[in-house]
Amino acid sequence: MTDHFPSSRRTLIFLASAFGITWIAWGALVALAQAQLTRYGSWPFMTLYVLGGLGPTMAAYIAVWRTRDEAPLREFNQRLGRWRVQPVWYLLALGLPIVLGFFAVGIAVALKPALGPLVSFRPWYLFPLYFLMTIIGGGLEELGWRGIAQEEWGHTLGASRAALMIGPIWAIWHLPLFFLPGVAQYHAGFALFLVGVMGNALLFGWLYSHTRSILLCVFMHAASNAVVMMGVTIPSGMGMSLVGPCLSLCVGALLFLSGNKRAESRERATH
Protein backbone atom coordinates (compact mmCIF):
# COMPACT_ATOMS: atom_id res chain seq x y z
CA MET A 1 0.00 0.00 0.00
CA THR A 2 2.83 2.40 0.83
CA ASP A 3 4.30 1.86 -2.65
CA HIS A 4 1.52 4.06 -4.00
CA PHE A 5 1.51 6.64 -1.20
CA PRO A 6 3.58 9.33 -2.96
CA SER A 7 2.18 8.66 -6.42
CA SER A 8 -0.30 11.54 -6.41
CA ARG A 9 1.36 14.94 -6.62
CA ARG A 10 -2.04 16.56 -6.23
CA THR A 11 -2.68 14.80 -2.91
CA LEU A 12 0.74 15.64 -1.53
CA ILE A 13 0.25 19.33 -2.37
CA PHE A 14 -3.17 19.18 -0.73
CA LEU A 15 -1.85 17.61 2.46
CA ALA A 16 1.09 20.00 2.76
CA SER A 17 -1.18 23.01 2.18
CA ALA A 18 -3.97 21.77 4.49
CA PHE A 19 -1.64 21.04 7.39
CA GLY A 20 0.27 24.26 6.79
CA ILE A 21 -2.79 26.52 6.75
CA THR A 22 -4.59 24.78 9.60
CA TRP A 23 -1.70 24.21 11.96
CA ILE A 24 -0.41 27.77 11.57
CA ALA A 25 -3.88 29.21 12.30
CA TRP A 26 -4.75 26.80 15.09
CA GLY A 27 -1.21 26.80 16.48
CA ALA A 28 -1.34 30.58 16.84
CA LEU A 29 -4.78 30.26 18.39
CA VAL A 30 -3.58 27.67 20.91
CA ALA A 31 -0.75 29.98 21.96
CA LEU A 32 -3.13 32.94 22.35
CA ALA A 33 -5.79 30.93 24.17
CA GLN A 34 -3.32 29.23 26.52
CA ALA A 35 -1.96 32.68 27.37
CA GLN A 36 -5.58 33.79 28.02
CA LEU A 37 -5.28 36.53 25.38
CA THR A 38 -8.44 35.33 23.64
CA ARG A 39 -11.25 32.91 24.36
CA TYR A 40 -13.98 30.99 22.53
CA GLY A 41 -16.61 33.36 21.16
CA SER A 42 -14.37 36.40 20.74
CA TRP A 43 -13.70 37.56 17.20
CA PRO A 44 -9.92 36.81 17.20
CA PHE A 45 -10.60 33.29 18.45
CA MET A 46 -13.41 32.58 15.99
CA THR A 47 -11.51 34.11 13.05
CA LEU A 48 -8.48 31.86 13.55
CA TYR A 49 -10.70 28.90 14.43
CA VAL A 50 -12.72 29.16 11.22
CA LEU A 51 -9.63 29.90 9.13
CA GLY A 52 -7.98 26.74 10.40
CA GLY A 53 -11.12 24.71 9.78
CA LEU A 54 -11.19 25.91 6.17
CA GLY A 55 -7.61 24.74 5.63
CA PRO A 56 -8.60 21.61 3.64
CA THR A 57 -11.04 23.64 1.54
CA MET A 58 -8.44 26.21 0.52
CA ALA A 59 -5.79 23.51 0.16
CA ALA A 60 -8.01 21.58 -2.25
CA TYR A 61 -8.13 24.51 -4.65
CA ILE A 62 -4.41 25.17 -4.24
CA ALA A 63 -3.71 21.54 -5.17
CA VAL A 64 -6.06 21.59 -8.15
CA TRP A 65 -4.60 24.87 -9.42
CA ARG A 66 -1.02 23.62 -9.07
CA THR A 67 -1.85 20.38 -10.94
CA ARG A 68 -4.35 21.61 -13.51
CA ASP A 69 -2.27 19.88 -16.19
CA GLU A 70 -3.46 16.57 -14.67
CA ALA A 71 -7.15 17.52 -14.43
CA PRO A 72 -8.63 20.99 -14.92
CA LEU A 73 -10.44 23.06 -12.32
CA ARG A 74 -13.66 22.53 -14.26
CA GLU A 75 -13.53 18.77 -13.59
CA PHE A 76 -13.11 19.35 -9.85
CA ASN A 77 -15.99 21.82 -9.74
CA GLN A 78 -18.19 19.33 -11.60
CA ARG A 79 -17.61 16.77 -8.86
CA LEU A 80 -18.18 19.42 -6.23
CA GLY A 81 -21.56 20.37 -7.71
CA ARG A 82 -22.66 16.86 -8.73
CA TRP A 83 -26.25 16.78 -7.49
CA ARG A 84 -27.88 14.62 -10.17
CA VAL A 85 -27.74 11.32 -8.37
CA GLN A 86 -30.48 8.91 -7.36
CA PRO A 87 -32.60 10.17 -4.42
CA VAL A 88 -31.52 7.21 -2.28
CA TRP A 89 -28.04 8.73 -2.01
CA TYR A 90 -29.47 11.93 -0.55
CA LEU A 91 -31.44 9.83 1.91
CA LEU A 92 -28.29 7.98 2.93
CA ALA A 93 -26.16 11.13 3.14
CA LEU A 94 -28.62 12.86 5.46
CA GLY A 95 -30.30 9.91 7.14
CA LEU A 96 -27.47 7.49 7.91
CA PRO A 97 -25.76 9.80 10.45
CA ILE A 98 -29.11 10.31 12.20
CA VAL A 99 -29.87 6.58 12.31
CA LEU A 100 -26.37 5.72 13.55
CA GLY A 101 -26.56 8.40 16.24
CA PHE A 102 -29.86 7.15 17.65
CA PHE A 103 -28.84 3.52 17.32
CA ALA A 104 -25.61 4.15 19.24
CA VAL A 105 -27.48 5.92 22.05
CA GLY A 106 -30.03 3.09 22.12
CA ILE A 107 -27.31 0.43 22.42
CA ALA A 108 -25.54 2.37 25.18
CA VAL A 109 -28.76 2.86 27.18
CA ALA A 110 -29.71 -0.79 26.73
CA LEU A 111 -26.30 -1.86 28.07
CA LYS A 112 -26.29 0.74 30.87
CA PRO A 113 -29.83 1.94 31.75
CA ALA A 114 -28.42 4.58 34.12
CA LEU A 115 -27.49 6.57 30.99
CA GLY A 116 -31.15 7.08 30.08
CA PRO A 117 -31.89 10.11 32.31
CA LEU A 118 -28.65 11.77 31.14
CA VAL A 119 -29.61 11.73 27.45
CA SER A 120 -31.23 14.97 26.31
CA PHE A 121 -32.15 15.78 22.70
CA ARG A 122 -32.65 19.30 21.41
CA PRO A 123 -35.83 20.17 19.47
CA TRP A 124 -35.72 18.80 15.93
CA TYR A 125 -36.76 22.09 14.34
CA LEU A 126 -33.19 23.19 15.10
CA PHE A 127 -31.67 20.50 12.87
CA PRO A 128 -31.84 22.53 9.60
CA LEU A 129 -30.09 25.45 11.33
CA TYR A 130 -27.36 23.22 12.75
CA PHE A 131 -27.01 21.51 9.39
CA LEU A 132 -26.39 24.83 7.62
CA MET A 133 -23.94 25.89 10.32
CA THR A 134 -21.96 22.67 10.08
CA ILE A 135 -21.62 22.85 6.32
CA ILE A 136 -19.08 25.56 7.08
CA GLY A 137 -18.08 24.05 10.42
CA GLY A 138 -16.81 20.77 9.01
CA GLY A 139 -18.64 19.93 5.80
CA LEU A 140 -16.43 22.01 3.52
CA GLU A 141 -13.44 19.90 4.57
CA GLU A 142 -14.78 17.32 2.13
CA LEU A 143 -13.45 19.29 -0.83
CA GLY A 144 -10.05 18.06 0.26
CA TRP A 145 -10.43 14.77 2.09
CA ARG A 146 -12.81 13.20 -0.40
CA GLY A 147 -12.51 15.54 -3.39
CA ILE A 148 -8.72 15.24 -3.51
CA ALA A 149 -7.37 12.45 -1.29
CA GLN A 150 -10.14 9.87 -1.75
CA GLU A 151 -10.35 10.60 -5.47
CA GLU A 152 -6.60 10.35 -6.08
CA TRP A 153 -5.69 7.47 -3.78
CA GLY A 154 -8.82 5.56 -4.71
CA HIS A 155 -7.49 5.11 -8.25
CA THR A 156 -4.35 3.31 -7.09
CA LEU A 157 -5.26 1.80 -3.72
CA GLY A 158 -8.96 1.13 -4.15
CA ALA A 159 -11.67 3.06 -2.33
CA SER A 160 -11.58 1.14 0.95
CA ARG A 161 -7.79 1.27 1.35
CA ALA A 162 -7.80 4.95 0.45
CA ALA A 163 -10.40 5.61 3.14
CA LEU A 164 -8.37 3.65 5.70
CA MET A 165 -5.25 5.66 4.83
CA ILE A 166 -7.08 8.99 5.01
CA GLY A 167 -8.58 8.28 8.45
CA PRO A 168 -5.43 8.60 10.63
CA ILE A 169 -4.14 11.57 8.61
CA TRP A 170 -7.49 13.30 8.97
CA ALA A 171 -7.47 12.65 12.74
CA ILE A 172 -3.91 13.98 13.15
CA TRP A 173 -4.90 17.12 11.21
CA HIS A 174 -7.29 17.89 14.13
CA LEU A 175 -4.51 17.52 16.73
CA PRO A 176 -4.13 21.24 17.68
CA LEU A 177 -7.75 21.27 18.85
CA PHE A 178 -6.83 18.94 21.71
CA PHE A 179 -4.79 21.80 23.20
CA LEU A 180 -7.36 24.53 22.52
CA PRO A 181 -9.55 25.61 25.48
CA GLY A 182 -13.22 26.02 24.66
CA VAL A 183 -13.62 23.39 21.94
CA ALA A 184 -15.04 19.89 22.23
CA GLN A 185 -11.71 18.13 21.67
CA TYR A 186 -9.90 19.98 24.49
CA HIS A 187 -8.38 17.39 26.86
CA ALA A 188 -10.45 14.63 25.20
CA GLY A 189 -9.04 11.20 24.43
CA PHE A 190 -7.33 11.10 21.03
CA ALA A 191 -7.68 7.32 20.68
CA LEU A 192 -11.47 7.54 20.97
CA PHE A 193 -11.51 10.44 18.50
CA LEU A 194 -9.35 8.43 16.08
CA VAL A 195 -11.83 5.54 16.05
CA GLY A 196 -14.68 7.94 15.28
CA VAL A 197 -12.74 9.64 12.49
CA MET A 198 -11.83 6.26 11.00
CA GLY A 199 -15.51 5.36 10.99
CA ASN A 200 -16.41 8.61 9.23
CA ALA A 201 -13.58 8.15 6.74
CA LEU A 202 -15.08 4.80 5.77
CA LEU A 203 -18.66 6.10 5.63
CA PHE A 204 -17.82 9.22 3.64
CA GLY A 205 -15.37 7.32 1.45
CA TRP A 206 -18.01 4.70 0.69
CA LEU A 207 -20.51 7.40 -0.26
CA TYR A 208 -17.96 9.13 -2.48
CA SER A 209 -16.92 5.90 -4.18
CA HIS A 210 -20.53 5.30 -5.26
CA THR A 211 -21.45 8.84 -6.27
CA ARG A 212 -18.20 10.77 -6.92
CA SER A 213 -20.16 13.69 -5.53
CA ILE A 214 -18.22 15.97 -3.20
CA LEU A 215 -21.50 17.76 -2.51
CA LEU A 216 -23.12 14.67 -0.97
CA CYS A 217 -20.06 14.11 1.20
CA VAL A 218 -20.36 17.71 2.40
CA PHE A 219 -23.99 16.94 3.31
CA MET A 220 -23.12 13.73 5.17
CA HIS A 221 -20.32 15.42 7.08
CA ALA A 222 -22.60 18.33 8.03
CA ALA A 223 -25.39 15.95 9.05
CA SER A 224 -22.98 13.99 11.25
CA ASN A 225 -21.90 17.15 13.06
CA ALA A 226 -25.47 18.46 13.30
CA VAL A 227 -26.60 15.22 14.96
CA VAL A 228 -23.98 15.76 17.68
CA MET A 229 -25.15 19.35 18.15
CA MET A 230 -28.70 18.02 18.53
CA GLY A 231 -27.52 16.08 21.57
CA VAL A 232 -27.78 12.65 19.95
CA THR A 233 -24.62 11.51 21.70
CA ILE A 234 -23.68 9.16 24.51
CA PRO A 235 -22.90 11.02 27.77
CA SER A 236 -19.23 10.76 28.66
CA GLY A 237 -17.83 9.34 31.84
CA MET A 238 -20.08 6.26 31.92
CA GLY A 239 -17.85 3.82 30.05
CA MET A 240 -19.97 3.72 26.90
CA SER A 241 -18.18 6.35 24.80
CA LEU A 242 -16.75 3.79 22.38
CA VAL A 243 -20.17 2.56 21.25
CA GLY A 244 -20.83 5.34 18.73
CA PRO A 245 -17.36 5.40 17.10
CA CYS A 246 -17.19 1.61 16.94
CA LEU A 247 -20.66 1.45 15.40
CA SER A 248 -19.66 3.90 12.65
CA LEU A 249 -16.44 1.99 12.05
CA CYS A 250 -18.24 -1.34 11.77
CA VAL A 251 -21.01 -0.02 9.51
CA GLY A 252 -18.49 1.70 7.25
CA ALA A 253 -16.43 -1.49 6.97
CA LEU A 254 -19.53 -3.59 6.29
CA LEU A 255 -20.69 -1.21 3.54
CA PHE A 256 -17.34 -1.52 1.79
CA LEU A 257 -17.23 -5.30 2.29
CA SER A 258 -20.76 -5.78 0.93
CA GLY A 259 -19.87 -3.66 -2.10
CA ASN A 260 -16.75 -5.72 -2.74
CA LYS A 261 -18.72 -8.96 -2.50
CA ARG A 262 -21.31 -7.70 -4.99
CA ALA A 263 -18.54 -6.66 -7.36
CA GLU A 264 -16.92 -10.11 -7.07
CA SER A 265 -20.27 -11.79 -7.72
CA ARG A 266 -20.83 -9.70 -10.86
CA GLU A 267 -17.30 -10.46 -12.05
CA ARG A 268 -17.83 -14.23 -11.61
CA ALA A 269 -21.13 -14.00 -13.45
CA THR A 270 -19.47 -12.44 -16.48
CA HIS A 271 -16.86 -15.20 -16.79
Residue pairs with C-beta under 8 A, 6 or more apart in sequence:
1 157
1 161
1 165
4 153
4 156
4 157
5 165
6 12
7 156
8 152
8 153
8 156
9 67
9 70
10 63
10 64
10 66
10 67
10 70
10 71
10 148
10 152
11 63
11 148
11 149
11 152
11 153
13 59
13 62
13 63
13 66
13 67
14 56
14 59
14 60
14 62
14 63
14 144
14 148
14 149
15 59
15 149
15 169
16 59
17 55
17 58
17 59
17 62
17 63
18 55
18 56
18 59
18 60
18 144
18 173
19 55
19 173
20 55
20 59
21 51
21 52
21 54
21 55
21 58
21 59
22 52
22 53
22 55
22 56
22 173
22 176
23 52
23 176
25 48
25 49
25 51
25 52
25 55
26 48
26 49
26 52
26 176
26 177
26 180
27 176
28 48
29 38
29 45
29 48
29 49
29 52
29 176
29 180
30 176
30 179
30 180
32 38
32 44
32 45
32 48
33 39
33 40
33 45
33 180
33 181
33 182
34 179
34 181
38 44
38 45
39 45
39 181
39 182
40 46
40 49
40 181
40 182
40 183
41 182
45 182
49 180
49 183
50 136
50 137
52 176
53 136
53 137
53 138
53 140
53 141
54 136
54 140
55 173
56 140
56 141
56 143
56 144
56 145
56 173
57 140
57 141
57 143
57 144
59 144
59 148
60 76
60 143
60 144
60 147
60 148
61 73
61 76
61 143
63 144
63 148
64 71
64 73
64 76
64 148
65 73
76 147
79 147
79 151
79 212
79 213
79 214
80 143
80 147
80 214
80 215
81 215
82 211
82 212
82 213
82 214
82 215
82 216
83 213
83 215
85 211
85 213
85 216
89 207
89 210
89 211
89 213
89 216
90 216
90 219
92 207
92 220
93 207
93 216
93 217
93 219
93 220
93 223
94 219
94 220
94 223
95 223
96 203
96 220
96 251
97 220
97 223
97 224
97 226
97 227
98 223
98 227
98 232
100 244
100 247
100 248
100 251
101 227
101 228
101 230
101 232
101 233
101 244
102 232
103 247
104 234
104 243
104 244
104 247
104 248
105 119
105 232
105 233
105 234
105 244
107 243
107 247
108 115
108 234
108 238
108 240
108 243
108 244
109 115
109 116
109 119
111 240
111 243
112 238
112 239
112 240
114 238
115 234
115 235
115 238
115 240
118 235
118 238
119 231
119 234
119 235
120 231
121 230
121 231
121 232
122 229
122 230
122 231
124 230
126 230
127 226
127 230
130 225
130 226
130 229
130 230
131 222
131 223
131 226
132 222
133 226
133 229
134 221
134 222
134 223
134 225
134 226
134 229
135 218
135 219
135 222
137 225
138 221
138 222
138 224
138 225
139 218
139 219
139 221
139 222
139 225
140 218
141 221
142 204
142 214
142 217
142 218
142 221
143 214
143 218
145 166
145 170
145 201
145 204
146 204
146 205
146 208
146 214
146 217
147 214
147 217
149 162
149 166
149 169
150 159
150 162
150 163
150 166
150 204
150 205
150 208
150 209
151 208
151 212
153 161
153 162
153 165
153 166
154 162
154 205
154 208
154 209
157 165
159 205
159 206
159 208
159 209
159 256
160 202
160 205
160 206
160 256
160 260
162 205
163 201
163 202
163 204
163 205
163 206
163 252
163 256
164 198
164 201
164 202
166 201
166 205
167 194
167 197
167 198
167 200
167 201
167 202
168 194
168 197
168 198
170 197
170 201
171 190
171 193
171 194
171 197
171 198
174 185
174 193
174 197
175 190
177 183
177 184
177 185
177 186
178 185
178 186
178 187
178 188
178 190
178 193
179 186
180 186
185 193
189 241
192 241
192 242
192 245
195 242
195 245
195 246
195 249
196 244
196 245
196 248
196 249
198 245
198 249
198 252
199 245
199 246
199 247
199 248
199 249
199 250
199 251
199 252
200 221
200 224
200 248
200 252
201 252
202 248
202 249
202 252
202 253
202 255
202 256
203 220
203 248
203 251
203 252
203 255
204 217
204 220
204 221
205 252
205 256
206 252
206 255
206 256
206 259
207 213
207 216
207 217
207 220
208 214
208 216
208 217
209 259
210 259
227 233
233 244
234 240
234 241
234 243
234 244
